[in-house]
Amino acid sequence: MDSSLPTLGMNEKIWLIVAMIPEGKVCSYGRIADYAGLPGRARHVSKALKLAPCALGLPWHRVINSQGKISFPLDTEGFREQQELLRAEGVTVNRGRIALSEYEWRPDLATLVMAMPF
């Protein structure tokens, strides 16, 4: 094993994937976990985002649940902020729901492999 390769923890892998989500697109917690090589760990994505340093500037608002919905409860500050940020990027949000068929980020395998150091 080459010791010069970076060893990333779960949080760092998740942060890397979230940082790749382009403007105007969304991705579910579960897919982010899958792309990070952490299948079945969707809940850890939420935890990792809460722990992310602000300095990373992660586009956390582009992360939604597998049903295509904002996970914050309706009429909360978090819900309103996420909805506003998504709409500012041109994403249509209807009562917290986003059309995955139109806005879901689906990177090709080559994009993921070339961008990830793990």
C-alpha positions in Angstrom: 0.0 0.0 0.0 1.3 3.4 -0.9 1.6 5.5 2.2 1.8 8.7 0.2 -1.9 8.5 -0.7 -4.2 10.6 1.5 -6.3 8.6 4.0 -9.7 10.2 4.3 -12.2 9.6 7.0 -15.9 9.2 6.4 -16.6 12.9 7.0 -14.0 14.0 4.6 -15.2 11.6 1.9 -18.8 13.0 2.3 -17.6 16.6 2.3 -15.7 15.9 -0.9 -18.8 14.5 -2.6 -21.1 17.3 -1.4 -18.6 19.9 -2.7 -18.9 18.3 -6.1 -22.7 18.9 -6.4 -23.1 21.6 -9.1 -25.2 24.7 -8.8 -28.9 24.0 -9.8 -28.7 20.3 -8.9 -29.5 18.3 -5.7 -28.5 14.9 -4.3 -29.9 12.7 -1.7 -28.2 11.7 1.5 -28.2 8.1 0.4 -26.7 8.7 -3.0 -24.0 10.9 -1.4 -23.1 8.0 1.0 -23.0 5.6 -2.0 -20.8 7.9 -4.0 -18.4 8.3 -1.0 -18.1 4.5 -0.8 -20.3 4.4 2.3 -23.4 2.5 1.2 -26.2 2.4 3.8 -24.8 5.3 5.7 -27.3 8.1 4.7 -27.7 9.2 8.3 -24.0 9.7 8.6 -24.2 12.3 5.7 -26.4 14.4 7.8 -24.1 14.1 10.8 -21.0 14.9 8.6 -22.7 18.1 7.3 -23.4 19.3 10.8 -19.8 18.8 11.7 -18.4 20.4 8.5 -16.3 23.5 9.2 -17.9 26.7 7.8 -14.6 27.4 6.0 -15.3 24.6 3.6 -18.3 26.5 2.2 -20.1 23.3 1.4 -23.4 23.6 -0.6 -25.3 21.8 2.1 -28.6 23.2 0.7 -28.2 20.9 -2.3 -28.7 17.8 -0.1 -32.2 16.5 0.2 -33.9 13.3 1.2 -34.6 10.3 -1.1 -38.2 11.3 -1.7 -36.9 14.6 -3.2 -37.9 16.7 -0.2 -36.2 19.2 2.1 -35.7 17.3 5.3 -36.2 20.3 7.7 -39.8 20.6 9.0 -42.0 23.0 7.1 -42.0 26.6 8.4 -38.7 26.3 10.2 -35.8 28.7 9.6 -33.7 25.8 8.1 -36.5 24.9 5.7 -36.9 28.5 4.5 -33.2 29.0 4.1 -32.7 25.8 2.1 -35.7 26.6 -0.1 -34.5 30.1 -0.7 -31.0 29.0 -1.6 -32.2 26.3 -4.0 -34.6 28.7 -5.7 -31.8 31.3 -6.1 -30.0 28.6 -8.1 -33.0 28.0 -10.3 -34.3 24.9 -8.7 -38.1 24.7 -8.5 -39.2 23.9 -5.0 -42.9 23.3 -4.4 -43.9 23.0 -0.7 -40.4 21.5 0.0 -40.4 19.1 -2.9 -37.9 19.0 -5.7 -38.4 17.1 -9.0 -35.6 14.6 -8.9 -36.2 13.7 -12.6 -35.2 17.3 -13.4 -32.7 18.4 -10.7 -31.0 15.2 -9.4 -27.2 15.2 -9.8 -26.1 12.0 -11.5 -22.4 12.2 -12.1 -20.9 9.6 -14.4 -18.4 7.1 -13.0 -15.4 8.7 -14.7 -16.2 12.1 -13.1 -16.3 10.5 -9.6 -13.2 8.4 -10.1 -11.1 11.3 -11.5 -12.2 13.7 -8.7 -11.8 11.5 -5.7 -8.5 10.8 -3.9 -9.8 7.6 -2.5 
